[in-house]
């Protein structure tokens, strides 16, 4: 499972001109589920997102989590995070999970984050979405559960 994590002042996702998810201060997270990803990957990602200390404290140091600041997470599915661009000019997506498995694990991550008492908004799985954000920093991190197990 791969995540691109961006600290934002606000973010929203629209489908067909309708807002389907929107947050204020918090994290915009693009989540890609890969072949072989399991529940342990979802648990790892959710725990990290809820507790990763990437917000500034009173001294300006990254020492606070999204929980600590009372922020929210906008979780957007993104299978292209498993795109392989090393060969040719068109990415290959063989490493991305099948849609049914990916959607289940994506929904599991959202539920697990909520279990940490962090509000979560989501995009629309499998839909063409327009994402708008106001990045803070910018602060952006990459997280890959597959490099840990």
Beta strands, then each sheet from edge to edge (+ up, - down):
strand 1: 2-15
strand 2: 18-23
strand 3: 26-32
strand 4: 55-56
strand 5: 62-64
strand 6: 72-77
strand 7: 119-122
strand 8: 130-144
sheet 1: 2+ 1- 3+ 6+ 7+
sheet 2: 2+ 1- 8+
sheet 3: 4+ 5-
end
